[in-house]
């Protein structure tokens, strides 16, 4: 997936390039927005542009100079990427201390040392507090890019010391056209975009055959549960071991559409199950459905925590079945 910036990122690219060209680039940028919009790819492309020795007329990195070659090889001495050790772990204070030590050194090749923190919302309290001092008193050559899907998780003191670059899939025609070309299947692309709230890179994941298969199976089990063809305990045992963020996203989208119908709104995320969801939404207890959604969202925060997921899933499925009746 190349050709960054993507078609839906042109406004954001123009924004940061204007800051760079006019010498007004701040010491910290906060890149935020819906997951699946390519913020990390954008950040890396911009960082390479800043470090490049021979930028092109439209601000892109040349790709041929020594700096670009080192960046592509992952060995650029003036760039550091900070991320959690794994997806379910936080960024700890030791990692922030390392980036602070990195930023106070003089640049090796050009005039800047750059750090990207992704996802920035993974910073724990101590790490965020440690980063704050650097944001308040940055080295003259320092540039930090904080990339996050959830800016509200960051302390207000951190957010206020960064210049915001907000991403959104504003022009749906651009995202649809890009995905049509990428997937080569308009029907699959339209369904994936609806499920992904028009975040194209998330839609690519949703168009994957493995994801489609899992979604079909999980929705079939939810339908069987509603018809008493499956018990909550048996269903929980089936999914406890393979439960992940993707499966819970499928469940959340299903519940949200039922709530939409019950609230007098149209189906958004599961248009291929439109009639089924309409039937459920018109005959469900919407308040109990909201409770189910809250529980499912909470389960997402507990993945990898060691919690007995089979037990929690059984409780969820019992609530879900009661909400339908």
C-alpha positions in Angstrom: 0.0 0.0 0.0 2.1 2.9 -1.3 1.5 6.3 -2.8 1.3 8.2 0.6 -0.1 10.7 1.2 -3.4 8.9 0.2 -6.1 10.8 -1.7 -8.0 11.6 1.4 -4.9 13.1 3.1 -4.1 16.0 0.7 -5.4 18.7 3.0 -3.3 17.4 5.9 -0.3 17.1 3.6 -0.7 20.7 2.4 -1.1 21.8 6.1 2.2 20.3 7.3 4.1 21.2 4.1 3.0 24.9 4.5 4.4 24.9 8.1 7.7 23.3 6.9 8.1 25.7 3.9 7.3 28.8 5.9 9.7 27.8 8.8 6.8 27.6 11.2 6.9 23.9 12.0 6.3 23.4 15.7 8.3 21.2 18.0 5.3 18.8 18.3 2.5 17.6 16.1 -0.5 15.6 17.2 -1.8 13.4 14.3 -5.2 12.1 15.3 -8.4 10.7 13.8 -10.3 7.6 13.1 -8.4 4.3 12.9 -7.7 3.2 9.4 -6.9 6.5 7.8 -3.2 5.9 7.4 -1.9 8.4 10.0 1.2 6.4 10.8 2.1 6.0 7.1 1.5 9.8 6.7 3.8 10.5 9.6 6.6 8.4 8.3 6.3 9.9 4.8 6.4 13.4 6.3 9.4 12.6 8.5 11.3 11.3 5.5 10.4 14.5 3.7 11.7 16.6 6.6 15.0 14.7 6.7 15.5 14.5 3.0 18.4 16.4 1.5 16.7 17.1 -1.9 12.9 17.4 -1.4 10.8 17.6 -4.6 8.7 20.6 -5.6 5.6 19.2 -3.9 7.4 18.5 -0.7 8.0 14.7 -1.0 11.2 13.1 -0.2 13.5 12.4 -3.2 14.1 8.8 -2.2 17.6 8.8 -3.6 19.8 10.9 -1.2 21.8 9.4 1.6 19.2 10.5 4.2 16.4 8.8 2.3 18.4 5.6 1.9 19.2 5.5 5.6 15.5 6.2 6.5 14.2 3.4 4.2 16.8 1.0 5.6 15.6 1.9 9.2 19.1 3.2 10.2 18.7 6.9 10.1 20.6 8.4 13.0 18.2 11.3 13.5 15.0 9.3 13.7 13.6 7.3 16.6 10.2 5.4 16.6 8.7 4.7 20.0 5.9 2.1 20.4 4.7 -0.4 23.0 6.5 -3.8 23.2 3.2 -5.4 22.2 -0.3 -4.2 21.4 -1.7 -4.9 24.9 1.2 -3.1 26.8 1.7 0.5 27.6 4.6 2.8 26.6 6.6 3.0 29.8 8.7 5.8 31.3 12.0 4.1 30.3 11.0 4.5 26.6 10.3 8.2 27.1 13.7 8.7 28.9 15.4 7.1 25.9 13.7 9.5 23.5 14.6 12.5 25.7 18.2 11.5 25.6 17.9 11.0 21.9 16.4 14.5 21.3 19.1 16.5 23.3 21.9 15.2 21.0 22.9 17.3 18.0 21.5 16.1 14.6 23.9 13.9 12.6 22.9 14.7 9.1 20.5 17.7 8.9 19.0 20.2 11.3 16.5 18.0 13.1 16.2 15.0 15.3 12.7 13.5 15.1 10.7 11.1 17.3 7.4 9.4 16.4 5.3 8.0 19.2 2.7 5.5 18.0 0.2 5.0 19.3 0.6 8.0 21.6 -2.5 7.0 23.7 -0.4 3.9 24.9 1.7 6.3 27.1 1.1 5.4 30.7 0.7 8.2 33.3 4.3 8.3 34.3 5.5 8.2 30.7 3.1 11.0 29.7 4.3 13.2 32.6 7.9 12.6 31.7 7.2 13.6 28.1 5.5 16.8 29.3 8.8 18.4 30.3 10.3 17.8 26.8 7.1 19.3 25.3 7.5 22.4 27.5 11.2 22.9 27.0 12.1 21.2 23.7 15.6 21.2 22.2 15.8 23.6 19.3 16.3 20.7 16.8 13.6 18.4 18.3 10.4 17.4 16.4 7.9 15.0 18.0 5.0 13.4 16.1 2.4 11.9 18.4 0.1 9.6 16.4 -3.2 8.4 17.9 -6.7 7.1 17.2 -7.8 8.3 20.7 -6.5 11.8 21.5 -8.9 12.2 24.4 -6.9 9.5 26.3 -3.8 11.8 26.3 -3.6 14.3 29.2 -4.9 17.7 28.3 -1.5 19.2 29.2 0.2 17.0 26.5 -2.5 17.8 23.9 -2.3 21.5 24.5 1.5 21.6 23.8 1.1 20.0 20.3 -0.2 21.5 17.1 -3.1 19.4 16.0 -3.4 17.7 12.6 -6.9 16.1 12.4 -7.6 13.3 9.9 -11.0 12.4 8.6 -12.5 10.6 5.5 -14.1 13.8 4.4 -14.6 13.1 0.7 -16.3 9.7 0.5 -16.0 9.6 -3.3 -12.2 9.7 -3.0 -12.0 6.9 -0.5 -14.5 4.8 -2.5 -12.6 5.3 -5.8 -9.3 4.4 -4.1 -10.8 1.2 -2.6 -12.5 0.2 -5.9 -9.2 0.3 -7.6 -7.3 -1.4 -4.8 -9.8 -4.3 -4.3 -11.2 -4.5 -7.9 -14.6 -5.4 -6.5 -17.1 -2.6 -6.0 -19.7 -4.6 -4.1 -17.1 -5.9 -1.6 -15.6 -2.4 -1.3 -19.0 -0.7 -0.6 -19.8 -3.2 2.2 -16.3 -2.9 3.7 -16.5 0.9 3.7 -19.8 0.9 5.4 -18.5 -1.4 8.1 -15.3 0.7 8.5 -17.1 4.1 8.7 -15.3 5.1 5.4 -11.8 4.5 6.8 -10.2 2.9 3.7 -7.4 1.0 5.3 -9.7 -0.6 7.8 -12.0 -1.4 4.9 -9.1 -3.3 3.3 -8.9 -5.5 6.4 -12.7 -6.0 6.4 -12.6 -7.1 2.8 -10.1 -9.9 3.6 -11.5 -13.3 3.0 -10.5 -14.5 6.5 -12.3 -11.5 8.1 -15.4 -12.1 6.0 -15.5 -15.7 7.0 -15.2 -14.9 10.7 -17.9 -12.2 10.5 -20.3 -14.6 8.7 -19.8 -17.3 11.3 -20.1 -15.0 14.3 -23.3 -13.3 13.0 -24.7 -16.8 12.3 -24.0 -17.7 15.9 -25.7 -14.5 17.2 -28.7 -15.3 15.0 -28.8 -18.9 16.4 -28.6 -17.5 20.0 -31.6 -15.2 19.3 -33.6 -18.2 18.1 -32.5 -20.4 21.1 -30.6 -22.7 18.7 -27.4 -22.0 20.7 -27.0 -21.6 24.5 -24.9 -18.7 25.9 -22.5 -21.1 27.6 -21.8 -23.2 24.5 -21.4 -20.1 22.3 -19.0 -18.5 24.9 -16.9 -21.7 24.9 -16.7 -21.6 21.1 -15.4 -18.0 21.0 -13.5 -17.5 24.2 -10.2 -18.8 22.9 -10.3 -16.9 19.6 -11.9 -13.7 20.9 -10.0 -10.7 19.8 -10.6 -7.0 18.9 -11.8 -7.9 15.5 -14.5 -10.3 16.8 -15.7 -7.7 19.3 -15.8 -5.0 16.6 -18.1 -7.3 14.6 -20.4 -7.7 17.7 -20.3 -4.0 18.5 -21.2 -3.0 14.9 -24.1 -5.5 15.0 -25.5 -4.1 18.3 -25.1 -0.5 17.1 -27.2 -1.2 14.1 -29.9 -2.8 16.2 -29.8 0.3 18.4 -30.0 2.6 15.4 -33.2 0.8 14.1 -34.7 0.9 17.6 -34.0 4.7 17.7 -35.5 5.3 14.3 -32.3 5.5 12.4 -31.2 3.4 9.3 -28.8 0.5 9.3 -25.2 1.8 8.7 -22.6 -0.9 9.4 -24.3 -4.1 8.3 -26.3 -3.3 5.1 -26.1 -6.9 3.9 -28.2 -7.9 7.0 -30.6 -4.9 6.7 -33.9 -6.7 6.9 -32.8 -9.0 9.8 -31.5 -6.0 11.8 -34.7 -4.1 11.2 -36.7 -7.0 12.6 -34.5 -7.2 15.7 -34.3 -3.5 16.2 -38.1 -3.1 16.2 -38.6 -5.8 18.8 -35.6 -5.2 21.2 -35.2 -3.5 24.5 -33.0 -0.6 23.3 -31.8 0.3 26.9 -30.7 -3.3 27.4 -29.0 -3.2 24.0 -27.0 -0.1 25.2 -26.0 -2.2 28.3 -24.8 -5.0 26.0 -22.8 -2.5 24.0 -21.2 -1.1 27.1 -20.3 -4.6 28.2 -18.8 -5.5 24.8 -16.7 -2.3 24.7 -15.5 -3.1 28.3 -14.5 -6.6 27.1 -12.2 -4.9 24.5 -10.3 -3.2 27.3 -9.9 -6.5 29.1 -8.3 -8.5 26.2 -5.0 -10.0 27.4 -5.7 -9.1 31.0 -6.0 -12.7 32.2 -9.8 -12.3 32.8 -11.9 -15.5 32.4 -13.3 -14.5 28.9 -15.5 -17.6 28.6 -17.3 -16.5 31.8 -17.6 -12.9 30.7 -18.8 -13.9 27.2 -21.5 -16.1 28.7 -22.7 -13.2 30.8 -22.7 -11.0 27.7 -24.6 -13.5 25.6 -27.2 -13.9 28.3 -27.8 -10.2 28.4 -27.9 -10.0 24.6 -30.5 -12.7 24.4 -32.6 -11.0 27.1 -32.4 -7.7 25.2 -33.8 -9.3 22.1 -36.8 -10.6 24.0 
